[in-house]
Amino acid sequence: ACKAGGLLPFANFNRIHVCPPCNVSDAEAAEGLAILDQALEVADQHVTG
């Protein structure tokens, strides 16, 4: 879901790393977080318990 949204995070065990460029705007940061939030909603659908 992240890749489909154009976001390429790095997952390591229980952490997700997102490294935006130094010149990211507030709008771009908000867009990236929205993509990550959407991807986590997709992941939630696959978790039971």
FIZA-697625 format. One record per residue: residue number from 0; x, z, y negated of N, C-alpha, C, O, CB in turn. Coordinates in steps of 0.05 Angstrom, whole numbers, plus 32768, in hexadecimal, padded with zeros to 4 digits. Glycine has a CB too. Layout:
BEGIN
<r dopa="NUM" n_px="X" n_pz="Z" n_py="Y" ca_px="X" ca_pz="Z" ca_py="Y" c_px="X" c_pz="Z" c_py="Y" o_px="X" o_pz="Z" o_py="Y" cb_px="X" cb_pz="Z" cb_py="Y"/>
...
***
This chain:
BEGIN
<r dopa="0" n_px="8011" n_pz="8000" n_py="8018" ca_px="8000" ca_pz="8000" ca_py="8000" c_px="8011" c_pz="8000" c_py="7FE7" o_px="800A" o_pz="7FF3" o_py="7FD3" cb_px="7FED" cb_pz="8018" cb_py="8000"/>
<r dopa="1" n_px="8028" n_pz="800E" n_py="7FE8" ca_px="803A" ca_pz="800E" ca_py="7FD0" c_px="8045" c_pz="7FF2" c_py="7FCC" o_px="8045" o_pz="7FE8" o_py="7FB6" cb_px="8051" cb_pz="8022" cb_py="7FD4"/>
<r dopa="2" n_px="804F" n_pz="7FE6" n_py="7FE2" ca_px="805B" ca_pz="7FCC" ca_py="7FDF" c_px="8047" c_pz="7FB7" c_py="7FD6" o_px="804E" o_pz="7FA6" o_py="7FC5" cb_px="8067" cb_pz="7FC3" cb_py="7FFB"/>
<r dopa="3" n_px="802E" n_pz="7FB9" n_py="7FDF" ca_px="8019" ca_pz="7FA7" ca_py="7FD6" c_px="8014" c_pz="7FAA" c_py="7FB8" o_px="800C" o_pz="7F97" o_py="7FAB" cb_px="7FFF" cb_pz="7FAB" cb_py="7FE6"/>
<r dopa="4" n_px="8018" n_pz="7FC2" n_py="7FAE" ca_px="8014" ca_pz="7FC7" ca_py="7F92" c_px="802D" c_pz="7FC2" c_py="7F81" o_px="802C" o_pz="7FC4" o_py="7F68" cb_px="800C" cb_pz="7FE3" cb_py="7F8E"/>
<r dopa="5" n_px="8043" n_pz="7FBA" n_py="7F8E" ca_px="805B" ca_pz="7FB3" ca_py="7F7F" c_px="806E" c_pz="7FCB" c_py="7F7B" o_px="8081" o_pz="7FC9" o_py="7F6B" cb_px="8054" cb_pz="7FA8" cb_py="7F64"/>
<r dopa="6" n_px="8069" n_pz="7FE1" n_py="7F89" ca_px="807A" ca_pz="7FF9" ca_py="7F87" c_px="808A" c_pz="7FFC" c_py="7FA1" o_px="807F" o_pz="7FFA" o_py="7FB7" cb_px="8069" cb_pz="8012" cb_py="7F81"/>
<r dopa="7" n_px="80A4" n_pz="8000" n_py="7F9F" ca_px="80B5" ca_pz="8002" ca_py="7FB6" c_px="80C3" c_pz="801E" c_py="7FB7" o_px="80DA" o_pz="8020" o_py="7FAF" cb_px="80CA" cb_pz="7FEC" cb_py="7FB7"/>
<r dopa="8" n_px="80B4" n_pz="8032" n_py="7FC0" ca_px="80C0" ca_pz="804D" ca_py="7FC1" c_px="80D2" c_pz="8050" c_py="7FD9" o_px="80D1" o_pz="8040" o_py="7FEC" cb_px="80AA" cb_pz="8063" cb_py="7FC1"/>
<r dopa="9" n_px="80E3" n_pz="8065" n_py="7FD8" ca_px="80F4" ca_pz="806B" ca_py="7FEF" c_px="80EA" c_pz="8085" c_py="7FFB" o_px="80EA" o_pz="809A" o_py="7FEE" cb_px="8112" cb_pz="806E" cb_py="7FE6"/>
<r dopa="10" n_px="80E2" n_pz="8084" n_py="8014" ca_px="80D7" ca_pz="809C" ca_py="8022" c_px="80ED" c_pz="80A8" c_py="8034" o_px="80FB" o_pz="8099" o_py="8042" cb_px="80BE" cb_pz="8095" cb_py="8033"/>
<r dopa="11" n_px="80F1" n_pz="80C2" n_py="8032" ca_px="8105" ca_pz="80D0" ca_py="8041" c_px="80F8" c_pz="80EA" c_py="804C" o_px="80F5" o_pz="80FD" o_py="803C" cb_px="811F" cb_pz="80D6" cb_py="8031"/>
<r dopa="12" n_px="80F2" n_pz="80EA" n_py="8065" ca_px="80E4" ca_pz="8101" ca_py="8071" c_px="80CB" c_pz="8108" c_py="8062" o_px="80B8" o_pz="80F8" o_py="8063" cb_px="80F7" cb_pz="811A" cb_py="8072"/>
<r dopa="13" n_px="80C9" n_pz="811F" n_py="8054" ca_px="80B1" ca_pz="8127" ca_py="8047" c_px="80B2" c_pz="8122" c_py="8028" o_px="80A2" o_pz="812E" o_py="8019" cb_px="80AB" cb_pz="8144" cb_py="804C"/>
<r dopa="14" n_px="80C4" n_pz="8110" n_py="8020" ca_px="80C7" ca_pz="810B" ca_py="8003" c_px="80C3" c_pz="80ED" c_py="7FFD" o_px="80CA" o_pz="80DC" o_py="800E" cb_px="80E3" cb_pz="8114" cb_py="7FF9"/>
<r dopa="15" n_px="80B9" n_pz="80E7" n_py="7FE6" ca_px="80B7" ca_pz="80CC" ca_py="7FDD" c_px="80C7" c_pz="80CA" c_py="7FC3" o_px="80C2" o_pz="80D8" o_py="7FB0" cb_px="8099" cb_pz="80C3" cb_py="7FD8"/>
<r dopa="16" n_px="80DB" n_pz="80B8" n_py="7FC2" ca_px="80EB" ca_pz="80B4" ca_py="7FAB" c_px="80E3" c_pz="809A" c_py="7F9D" o_px="80E0" o_pz="8085" o_py="7FAA" cb_px="810A" cb_pz="80B3" cb_py="7FB2"/>
<r dopa="17" n_px="80DE" n_pz="809B" n_py="7F83" ca_px="80D9" ca_pz="8084" ca_py="7F73" c_px="80EC" c_pz="8084" c_py="7F5C" o_px="80ED" o_pz="8097" o_py="7F4D" cb_px="80BA" cb_pz="8083" cb_py="7F69"/>
<r dopa="18" n_px="80FC" n_pz="806F" n_py="7F5A" ca_px="8111" ca_pz="806E" ca_py="7F45" c_px="810B" c_pz="8058" c_py="7F31" o_px="8113" o_pz="8041" o_py="7F35" cb_px="812D" cb_pz="806A" cb_py="7F52"/>
<r dopa="19" n_px="80FC" n_pz="805F" n_py="7F1C" ca_px="80F6" ca_pz="804A" ca_py="7F09" c_px="810F" c_pz="8044" c_py="7EF8" o_px="8121" o_pz="8054" o_py="7EF6" cb_px="80DE" cb_pz="8053" cb_py="7EF6"/>
<r dopa="20" n_px="810F" n_pz="802C" n_py="7EEB" ca_px="8126" ca_pz="8026" ca_py="7ED9" c_px="8126" c_pz="8039" c_py="7EC1" o_px="8111" o_pz="8045" o_py="7EBB" cb_px="8124" cb_pz="8009" cb_py="7ED0"/>
<r dopa="21" n_px="813C" n_pz="803B" n_py="7EB4" ca_px="813E" ca_pz="804D" ca_py="7E9D" c_px="812C" c_pz="8045" c_py="7E85" o_px="8126" o_pz="8056" o_py="7E75" cb_px="815B" cb_pz="804E" cb_py="7E93"/>
<r dopa="22" n_px="8125" n_pz="802C" n_py="7E84" ca_px="8115" ca_pz="8022" ca_py="7E6E" c_px="80F7" c_pz="801F" c_py="7E75" o_px="80EA" o_pz="800D" o_py="7E6A" cb_px="8120" cb_pz="8008" cb_py="7E64"/>
<r dopa="23" n_px="80ED" n_pz="802F" n_py="7E87" ca_px="80D1" ca_pz="802D" ca_py="7E8F" c_px="80BF" c_pz="8038" c_py="7E78" o_px="80C5" o_pz="804D" o_py="7E6D" cb_px="80CC" cb_pz="803C" cb_py="7EAA"/>
<r dopa="24" n_px="80A9" n_pz="802A" n_py="7E73" ca_px="8097" ca_pz="8034" ca_py="7E5E" c_px="8083" c_pz="8048" c_py="7E6A" o_px="8081" o_pz="804B" o_py="7E83" cb_px="8087" cb_pz="801C" cb_py="7E52"/>
<r dopa="25" n_px="8075" n_pz="8056" n_py="7E59" ca_px="8061" ca_pz="8069" ca_py="7E62" c_px="804C" c_pz="805B" c_py="7E73" o_px="8043" o_pz="8066" o_py="7E87" cb_px="8054" cb_pz="8078" cb_py="7E4B"/>
<r dopa="26" n_px="8044" n_pz="8043" n_py="7E6A" ca_px="802F" ca_pz="8034" ca_py="7E79" c_px="8039" c_pz="802C" c_py="7E94" o_px="802A" o_pz="802D" o_py="7EA8" cb_px="8027" cb_pz="801B" cb_py="7E68"/>
<r dopa="27" n_px="8052" n_pz="8023" n_py="7E96" ca_px="805E" ca_pz="801B" ca_py="7EB0" c_px="8060" c_pz="8033" c_py="7EC3" o_px="805C" o_pz="8031" o_py="7EDB" cb_px="8079" cb_pz="800E" cb_py="7EAC"/>
<r dopa="28" n_px="8068" n_pz="804A" n_py="7EB8" ca_px="806A" ca_pz="8062" ca_py="7EC8" c_px="804F" c_pz="806A" c_py="7ED3" o_px="804C" o_pz="8072" o_py="7EEA" cb_px="8077" cb_pz="8079" cb_py="7EB8"/>
<r dopa="29" n_px="803B" n_pz="8069" n_py="7EC2" ca_px="801F" ca_pz="806F" ca_py="7ECA" c_px="8016" c_pz="805C" c_py="7EDF" o_px="8008" o_pz="8064" o_py="7EF2" cb_px="800C" cb_pz="806F" cb_py="7EB2"/>
<r dopa="30" n_px="801C" n_pz="8042" n_py="7EDC" ca_px="8015" ca_pz="802E" ca_py="7EF0" c_px="8021" c_pz="8034" c_py="7F0B" o_px="8014" o_pz="8032" o_py="7F20" cb_px="801C" cb_pz="8012" cb_py="7EE7"/>
<r dopa="31" n_px="803B" n_pz="803B" n_py="7F0B" ca_px="8049" ca_pz="8041" ca_py="7F24" c_px="803D" c_pz="8059" c_py="7F32" o_px="803A" o_pz="805A" o_py="7F4A" cb_px="8066" cb_pz="8046" cb_py="7F1E"/>
<r dopa="32" n_px="8036" n_pz="806E" n_py="7F22" ca_px="802A" ca_pz="8086" ca_py="7F2E" c_px="800E" c_pz="8080" c_py="7F39" o_px="8006" o_pz="808B" o_py="7F4D" cb_px="8028" cb_pz="809C" cb_py="7F19"/>
<r dopa="33" n_px="7FFF" n_pz="806E" n_py="7F2C" ca_px="7FE5" ca_pz="8066" ca_py="7F36" c_px="7FE7" c_pz="8057" c_py="7F50" o_px="7FD7" o_pz="805B" o_py="7F62" cb_px="7FD6" cb_pz="8054" cb_py="7F21"/>
<r dopa="34" n_px="7FFC" n_pz="8046" n_py="7F53" ca_px="8000" ca_pz="8038" ca_py="7F6C" c_px="8007" c_pz="804B" c_py="7F82" o_px="7FFD" o_pz="8049" o_py="7F98" cb_px="8017" cb_pz="8023" cb_py="7F69"/>
<r dopa="35" n_px="8018" n_pz="805F" n_py="7F7C" ca_px="8020" ca_pz="8073" ca_py="7F8F" c_px="8008" c_pz="8084" c_py="7F98" o_px="8004" o_pz="808A" o_py="7FAF" cb_px="8036" cb_pz="8085" cb_py="7F84"/>
<r dopa="36" n_px="7FF7" n_pz="808B" n_py="7F84" ca_px="7FDF" ca_pz="809A" ca_py="7F8A" c_px="7FCC" c_pz="808A" c_py="7F9D" o_px="7FC1" o_pz="8096" o_py="7FAF" cb_px="7FD0" cb_pz="80A1" cb_py="7F70"/>
<r dopa="37" n_px="7FC9" n_pz="8071" n_py="7F98" ca_px="7FB8" ca_pz="8060" ca_py="7FA9" c_px="7FC4" c_pz="805E" c_py="7FC5" o_px="7FB5" o_pz="805F" o_py="7FD9" cb_px="7FB6" cb_pz="8043" cb_py="7F9D"/>
<r dopa="38" n_px="7FDE" n_pz="805C" n_py="7FC7" ca_px="7FEB" ca_pz="805B" ca_py="7FE2" c_px="7FE7" c_pz="8075" c_py="7FF1" o_px="7FE3" o_pz="8075" o_py="8009" cb_px="8009" cb_pz="8055" cb_py="7FDF"/>
<r dopa="39" n_px="7FE8" n_pz="808C" n_py="7FE3" ca_px="7FE3" ca_pz="80A5" ca_py="7FF0" c_px="7FC7" c_pz="80A8" c_py="7FF9" o_px="7FC1" o_pz="80B5" o_py="800E" cb_px="7FEB" cb_pz="80BC" cb_py="7FDD"/>
<r dopa="40" n_px="7FB4" n_pz="809D" n_py="7FEA" ca_px="7F98" ca_pz="809D" ca_py="7FF3" c_px="7F95" c_pz="808D" c_py="800D" o_px="7F86" o_pz="8095" o_py="801F" cb_px="7F85" cb_pz="8091" cb_py="7FDE"/>
<r dopa="41" n_px="7FA3" n_pz="8076" n_py="8010" ca_px="7FA3" ca_pz="8067" ca_py="8029" c_px="7FAE" c_pz="8077" c_py="803F" o_px="7FA3" o_pz="8078" o_py="8055" cb_px="7FB2" cb_pz="804C" cb_py="8025"/>
<r dopa="42" n_px="7FC5" n_pz="8085" n_py="803A" ca_px="7FD1" ca_pz="8096" ca_py="804F" c_px="7FBF" c_pz="80AC" c_py="8057" o_px="7FBE" o_pz="80B3" o_py="806F" cb_px="7FEC" cb_pz="80A1" cb_py="8044"/>
<r dopa="43" n_px="7FB0" n_pz="80B8" n_py="8044" ca_px="7F9E" ca_pz="80CE" ca_py="804B" c_px="7F89" c_pz="80C5" c_py="805F" o_px="7F7F" o_pz="80D5" o_py="806F" cb_px="7F90" cb_pz="80D8" cb_py="8032"/>
<r dopa="44" n_px="7F81" n_pz="80AC" n_py="805F" ca_px="7F6D" ca_pz="80A2" ca_py="8071" c_px="7F77" c_pz="80A1" c_py="808E" o_px="7F67" o_pz="80A0" o_py="80A1" cb_px="7F64" cb_pz="8086" cb_py="8069"/>
<r dopa="45" n_px="7F91" n_pz="80A3" n_py="8092" ca_px="7F9D" ca_pz="80A1" ca_py="80AC" c_px="7FA6" c_pz="80BC" c_py="80B7" o_px="7FB1" o_pz="80BE" o_py="80CD" cb_px="7FB4" cb_pz="808E" cb_py="80AC"/>
<r dopa="46" n_px="7FA1" n_pz="80D1" n_py="80A8" ca_px="7FA9" ca_pz="80EC" ca_py="80B0" c_px="7F91" c_pz="80FB" c_py="80BA" o_px="7F7B" o_pz="80FB" o_py="80AD" cb_px="7FB7" cb_pz="80FB" cb_py="8098"/>
<r dopa="47" n_px="7F94" n_pz="8108" n_py="80D0" ca_px="7F7E" ca_pz="8119" ca_py="80DB" c_px="7F87" c_pz="8136" c_py="80DB" o_px="7F9F" o_pz="813C" o_py="80DE" cb_px="7F76" cb_pz="810F" cb_py="80F7"/>
<r dopa="48" n_px="7F74" n_pz="8148" n_py="80D9" ca_px="7F7A" ca_pz="8164" ca_py="80DB" c_px="7F79" c_pz="8173" c_py="80C3" o_px="7F7E" o_pz="818B" o_py="80C3" cb_px="7F94" cb_pz="8167" cb_py="80E6"/>
***
